[in-house]
Amino acid sequence: MQEYSQLINPSYNYKDRYEKAIIRPTKERKMNKFLIAVIVMALLLTSCNLPTGKTSTPSADIIATRVAATLAASGSPATTEPVEQSATATVTETQTPSATATATQTPTATSSPDDPKLTLGSPDFWFNSASSGDPFGVIGNPYSDQSVTISNQVGGLTFVSKTINGGKRWRLTSPTPTNFYLEGTFSVVTCSGHDNYGLVMRVPTYNDSLGYYIGLSCDGNYIVDRLDNNGEGINLISWTQDTHINTGENQVNRLGVMLIDNTFKLYINGAFVTEFTDDAIPNKGHVGAYVSARGKENFTVVLQELLEWDK
């Protein structure tokens, strides 16, 4: 009994020990559960501000930047599809005649009894509003810059100028003849003064400005220029009035050029107008059409038909 009494200390507060060991930890667990519940509620409330499942799509600029960065990091070169032609260029026209060019002009145009179009048979190349194919490369992909828009419309190849700057804007097609008769039919929608349009020939490549540019103006003049690869113009025939040109807006004109070696013959609406020679560009080259706005900002011309006969 004595040994047992030694094991139990009457003065020791067993109840207080029990509460410390059992009761207080139980209160702490309840407090922990309460804190956990508070934290869970906070998380639930915070989740209301999280992004939804719908995410925004990066802009094209961002995507392009990322692609470029990826290519740069990998060391792979970025590639682009080749562009068939640059389509247009701004050129400076001068009124200085070429030393090698000679022009024989008729003060009064005489009608030719033999319109070349009527005697040459079927053309080797043709484009018109009803033809199939895309010889100018703009169907579904119009060309546009700060100065012009070129598109394929129901009526034909449509040029709409945006500015008045005197520069030439052109579009070429695939044939590269040396000697030929080339004829374009142009519908003039809106124009003023020296707004001019016409044919381009002997342009070596799609990226060159080098070539001959023969045109008609809204006020009834024709003009002939030769451009070099720097866009500098040599005026071979200055503005020349001709009664065969239908003047003003809402008019249609046919312009034809017979080019054999270095000799050019100019036809307007089937009538022979003038002849001149120039041997600066003897080689074959692309043909096409151009416009040059000099009077009206929205100068608009439609190339209804382009025909070419090899000679």
Backbone torsions as a table, in degrees:
resi	resn	phi	psi	omega
1	MET	NA	-40.4	178.4
2	GLN	-64.4	-41.1	178.2
3	GLU	-62.3	-39.3	-179.8
4	TYR	-67.5	-40.6	179.1
5	SER	-65.3	-27.7	176.8
6	GLN	-70.6	-28.1	178.9
7	LEU	-76.1	-27.6	-179.4
8	ILE	-105.8	118.5	-179.7
9	ASN	-95.3	112.0	-176.6
10	PRO	-62.1	-29.4	-177.3
11	SER	-81.7	-6.7	-177.2
12	TYR	-82.6	131.4	-177.7
13	ASN	-84.8	88.1	-179.8
14	TYR	-68.4	-30.9	-180.0
15	LYS	-65.7	-44.4	178.8
16	ASP	-64.0	-38.0	177.3
17	ARG	-63.5	-39.6	-179.3
18	TYR	-65.8	-44.2	-179.9
19	GLU	-63.3	-37.9	178.3
20	LYS	-67.1	-38.7	-175.1
21	ALA	-82.7	-31.7	-173.1
22	ILE	-113.6	-54.6	-170.4
23	ILE	-70.2	-48.1	-176.9
24	ARG	-64.6	-42.9	174.1
25	PRO	-58.8	-33.9	177.9
26	THR	-63.8	-41.2	177.4
27	LYS	-64.6	-38.0	178.9
28	GLU	-64.6	-39.0	178.7
29	ARG	-64.2	-39.2	177.7
30	LYS	-63.3	-40.0	178.8
31	MET	-64.3	-40.2	178.2
32	ASN	-62.7	-41.1	178.5
33	LYS	-62.7	-38.3	179.5
34	PHE	-65.3	-42.1	178.6
35	LEU	-64.3	-40.1	177.7
36	ILE	-61.7	-41.8	179.4
37	ALA	-62.6	-40.6	179.0
38	VAL	-63.4	-43.5	179.7
39	ILE	-62.3	-42.9	178.8
40	VAL	-60.8	-43.6	179.1
41	MET	-62.3	-40.8	179.2
42	ALA	-62.8	-41.2	177.9
43	LEU	-63.3	-41.6	179.0
44	LEU	-62.6	-42.5	178.8
45	LEU	-66.2	-39.1	179.3
46	THR	-64.6	-34.4	-177.3
47	SER	-63.1	-20.4	178.7
48	CYS	-65.6	-23.2	-178.8
49	ASN	-96.4	1.4	178.1
50	LEU	-73.4	154.6	179.5
51	PRO	-61.0	146.9	176.0
52	THR	-79.0	178.6	-178.3
53	GLY	-68.5	-18.2	-178.8
54	LYS	-83.1	121.5	-179.2
55	THR	-112.5	150.5	179.6
56	SER	-80.1	148.6	179.4
57	THR	-88.3	132.1	179.7
58	PRO	-59.9	147.4	178.5
59	SER	-68.9	165.2	-179.7
60	ALA	-62.7	-36.7	179.0
61	ASP	-62.6	-42.4	179.8
62	ILE	-64.4	-45.3	179.5
63	ILE	-59.5	-44.7	-179.7
64	ALA	-62.4	-40.9	179.2
65	THR	-63.6	-41.3	179.2
66	ARG	-65.1	-42.1	178.9
67	VAL	-62.2	-44.6	179.6
68	ALA	-62.2	-41.1	179.7
69	ALA	-65.1	-39.2	179.0
70	THR	-65.0	-43.2	178.9
71	LEU	-64.0	-39.8	-179.8
72	ALA	-65.6	-40.1	-179.0
73	ALA	-67.9	-34.0	-177.4
74	SER	-86.3	-12.6	-179.0
75	GLY	81.1	6.8	179.8
76	SER	-86.3	133.5	-179.8
77	PRO	-72.3	143.9	175.0
78	ALA	-78.8	136.2	-179.2
79	THR	-118.1	149.9	176.0
80	THR	-129.0	156.8	177.0
81	GLU	-68.3	139.7	179.0
82	PRO	-64.9	141.4	177.5
83	VAL	-94.4	128.1	-174.3
84	GLU	-67.4	-40.3	178.9
85	GLN	-153.9	150.4	179.9
86	SER	-79.1	-14.5	169.9
87	ALA	76.4	-46.1	-173.1
88	THR	-143.5	164.6	173.3
89	ALA	-160.7	153.9	174.6
90	THR	-94.5	131.0	-177.5
91	VAL	-127.0	154.8	175.9
92	THR	-101.9	121.5	-178.8
93	GLU	-95.2	137.7	176.5
94	THR	-117.6	167.0	179.8
95	GLN	-111.0	24.8	179.9
96	THR	-91.3	117.2	-179.5
97	PRO	-66.3	148.9	176.0
98	SER	-74.3	140.9	-179.8
99	ALA	-67.8	-25.6	-177.0
100	THR	-96.9	-5.2	-176.4
101	ALA	-96.1	137.9	174.7
102	THR	-125.2	142.9	-178.3
103	ALA	-129.5	129.3	174.3
104	THR	-108.7	109.5	-174.8
105	GLN	-112.5	142.2	177.3
106	THR	-98.7	120.1	-179.5
107	PRO	-56.5	-38.5	177.2
108	THR	-119.6	117.2	-177.2
109	ALA	-66.0	138.0	178.3
110	THR	-111.5	140.7	-179.1
111	SER	-74.6	133.6	176.8
112	SER	-83.2	132.6	177.4
113	PRO	-69.0	-16.4	-178.1
114	ASP	-119.4	91.8	174.1
115	ASP	-65.7	120.2	-177.0
116	PRO	-52.3	-36.7	-177.7
117	LYS	-61.5	-27.9	-176.6
118	LEU	-84.2	-13.0	-174.3
119	THR	-117.6	-6.8	-173.5
120	LEU	-91.2	-8.5	-179.4
121	GLY	78.1	-152.1	-177.2
122	SER	-74.0	135.1	-179.4
123	PRO	-73.3	157.1	175.7
124	ASP	-81.1	-24.0	175.3
125	PHE	-141.9	139.7	175.1
126	TRP	-147.2	146.7	173.1
127	PHE	-138.5	131.4	170.6
128	ASN	-151.8	175.7	-174.3
129	SER	-64.4	-20.2	-178.2
130	ALA	-99.7	-8.2	-176.3
131	SER	-77.3	155.9	177.7
132	SER	-89.7	171.4	179.3
133	GLY	90.1	177.4	-176.1
134	ASP	-139.5	67.9	-173.3
135	PRO	-65.9	-19.3	-179.9
136	PHE	-101.5	-2.2	174.1
137	GLY	67.0	33.3	-178.7
138	VAL	-124.5	2.0	178.0
139	ILE	-67.0	121.5	-177.4
140	GLY	72.9	0.3	-178.1
141	ASN	-147.1	67.5	-177.6
142	PRO	-59.3	147.3	174.7
143	TYR	-90.8	136.7	179.2
144	SER	-149.6	135.6	171.0
145	ASP	-138.6	-163.6	-175.4
146	GLN	-71.4	-10.8	-174.0
147	SER	-116.9	-22.6	-173.4
148	VAL	-156.1	154.8	168.1
149	THR	-122.8	131.5	178.7
150	ILE	-123.6	121.5	-176.3
151	SER	-143.9	159.9	176.9
152	ASN	-96.6	110.7	-179.3
153	GLN	-109.2	179.9	-178.2
154	VAL	-58.5	-38.0	-177.0
155	GLY	-81.9	-13.3	-178.8
156	GLY	142.1	-159.3	179.4
157	LEU	-80.4	116.2	-171.4
158	THR	-106.5	126.8	176.3
159	PHE	-108.3	126.2	175.4
160	VAL	-127.4	114.0	-179.8
161	SER	-78.6	147.5	178.5
162	LYS	-107.6	-23.3	-177.6
163	THR	-137.1	160.3	174.8
164	ILE	-103.6	104.3	-177.9
165	ASN	-137.2	-2.8	178.1
166	GLY	77.6	-5.6	179.2
167	GLY	-79.4	156.9	179.2
168	LYS	-92.8	140.3	175.1
169	ARG	-125.7	126.1	-173.6
170	TRP	-136.0	167.0	173.8
171	ARG	-139.4	133.7	-176.2
172	LEU	-108.5	161.0	175.1
173	THR	-124.8	179.4	-164.8
174	SER	-76.0	-33.1	-177.0
175	PRO	-58.2	143.7	177.7
176	THR	-129.9	66.0	-178.6
177	PRO	-77.2	160.0	174.6
178	THR	-98.5	-57.1	176.9
179	ASN	-112.7	134.0	-170.5
180	PHE	-169.9	168.4	163.7
181	TYR	-116.1	124.2	-177.7
182	LEU	-119.0	131.7	-179.8
183	GLU	-137.2	134.4	176.7
184	GLY	-122.7	139.7	174.6
185	THR	-107.5	120.2	-173.8
186	PHE	-116.1	132.0	172.7
187	SER	-103.6	118.0	-178.4
188	VAL	-92.7	114.8	-176.4
189	VAL	-88.5	-58.4	175.7
190	THR	-132.2	140.9	-179.9
191	CYS	-166.6	169.7	177.7
192	SER	-159.5	140.4	172.9
193	GLY	54.2	-124.5	-177.1
194	HIS	-89.3	16.0	167.5
195	ASP	-51.0	127.1	-176.7
196	ASN	-135.2	159.2	-174.2
197	TYR	-151.5	157.9	179.3
198	GLY	170.2	-150.8	-171.6
199	LEU	-107.2	147.6	176.6
200	VAL	-119.9	141.6	-178.0
201	MET	-153.4	158.6	-179.5
202	ARG	54.7	43.1	173.4
203	VAL	-91.6	115.6	-171.2
204	PRO	-57.2	-47.2	-178.9
205	THR	-136.9	169.1	179.3
206	TYR	-63.1	-24.0	-176.7
207	ASN	-95.3	2.7	-179.6
208	ASP	-91.4	152.4	167.0
209	SER	-102.4	-15.7	178.1
210	LEU	-54.1	129.8	178.7
211	GLY	158.7	180.0	177.6
212	TYR	-104.0	138.5	-177.8
213	TYR	-128.4	111.5	-175.4
214	ILE	-118.9	121.8	-170.5
215	GLY	-139.7	170.2	176.3
216	LEU	-120.0	149.8	179.8
217	SER	-110.6	163.1	-179.4
218	CYS	-61.7	-33.8	-177.1
219	ASP	-92.2	14.1	170.0
220	GLY	92.8	29.3	176.4
221	ASN	-115.6	156.7	168.3
222	TYR	-116.3	158.2	-176.9
223	ILE	-148.8	148.1	178.3
224	VAL	-130.6	123.9	177.3
225	ASP	-126.2	152.1	168.4
226	ARG	-120.3	129.8	-179.9
227	LEU	-109.9	145.1	174.4
228	ASP	-96.9	-178.1	-175.9
229	ASN	-72.3	-9.5	175.8
230	ASN	-94.7	2.8	-179.8
231	GLY	81.5	9.3	177.8
232	GLU	-81.9	134.3	-176.4
233	GLY	-101.2	138.1	171.6
234	ILE	-112.2	117.3	-177.7
235	ASN	-82.1	114.0	179.8
236	LEU	-87.7	-38.5	172.7
237	ILE	-135.1	120.3	-179.4
238	SER	-76.8	176.3	-177.1
239	TRP	-51.2	122.8	-178.2
240	THR	-131.3	121.1	-179.2
241	GLN	-69.4	141.0	177.6
242	ASP	-146.7	132.5	-175.0
243	THR	-75.5	-11.4	179.3
244	HIS	-78.0	-11.8	-178.9
245	ILE	-84.8	128.1	173.2
246	ASN	-78.2	116.2	-171.9
247	THR	-93.3	160.0	175.2
248	GLY	85.9	-172.5	-178.5
249	GLU	-82.0	163.0	178.1
250	ASN	56.1	45.5	178.8
251	GLN	-126.3	157.9	177.5
252	VAL	-122.6	133.2	177.5
253	ASN	-132.9	142.2	174.0
254	ARG	-105.5	127.3	178.9
255	LEU	-120.3	125.9	-179.4
256	GLY	-127.6	146.0	177.9
257	VAL	-133.9	123.1	171.9
258	MET	-97.7	116.8	-178.0
259	LEU	-120.1	112.7	176.9
260	ILE	-123.7	112.9	-176.4
261	ASP	57.5	-108.0	-178.7
262	ASN	-112.7	14.2	-177.0
263	THR	-109.5	127.1	-178.4
264	PHE	-112.1	131.1	171.8
265	LYS	-119.4	129.0	-173.5
266	LEU	-106.8	131.0	179.0
267	TYR	-123.6	136.9	176.4
268	ILE	-125.0	119.4	-177.3
269	ASN	50.8	42.0	175.4
270	GLY	85.7	-6.1	-177.9
271	ALA	-101.3	135.1	175.6
272	PHE	-69.3	132.2	-175.0
273	VAL	-115.2	-50.1	-176.3
274	THR	-159.2	168.2	178.2
275	GLU	-139.3	140.1	176.9
276	PHE	-150.5	165.6	179.7
277	THR	-125.9	146.9	174.9
278	ASP	-161.5	127.8	-176.1
279	ASP	-113.2	21.5	-177.5
280	ALA	-70.4	-30.8	179.7
281	ILE	-125.5	88.5	-175.1
282	PRO	-84.2	-13.7	-171.5
283	ASN	-89.5	167.6	177.6
284	LYS	-67.8	163.2	178.9
285	GLY	-172.6	173.8	-178.9
286	HIS	-70.7	158.5	175.3
287	VAL	-122.1	162.9	-179.9
288	GLY	178.8	-155.1	-177.7
289	ALA	-136.4	157.2	-178.6
290	TYR	-142.2	165.0	169.1
291	VAL	-137.5	157.5	176.0
292	SER	-146.3	110.6	-177.7
293	ALA	-82.2	121.9	178.8
294	ARG	-130.4	-5.2	-178.0
295	GLY	-133.9	-34.3	-176.1
296	LYS	-127.4	133.4	-175.7
297	GLU	-63.8	-40.4	-179.7
298	ASN	-102.3	40.9	175.4
299	PHE	-52.1	121.9	-173.0
300	THR	-128.2	126.4	179.1
301	VAL	-134.9	142.0	177.3
302	VAL	-117.3	122.9	172.2
303	LEU	-81.2	103.4	-177.1
304	GLN	-78.4	-31.7	-176.1
305	GLU	-155.6	140.5	173.5
306	LEU	-134.1	122.8	-177.3
307	LEU	-125.6	145.1	179.4
308	GLU	-141.3	131.0	176.2
309	TRP	-116.4	126.1	174.3
310	ASP	-70.0	144.6	179.8
311	LYS	-123.8	NA	NA
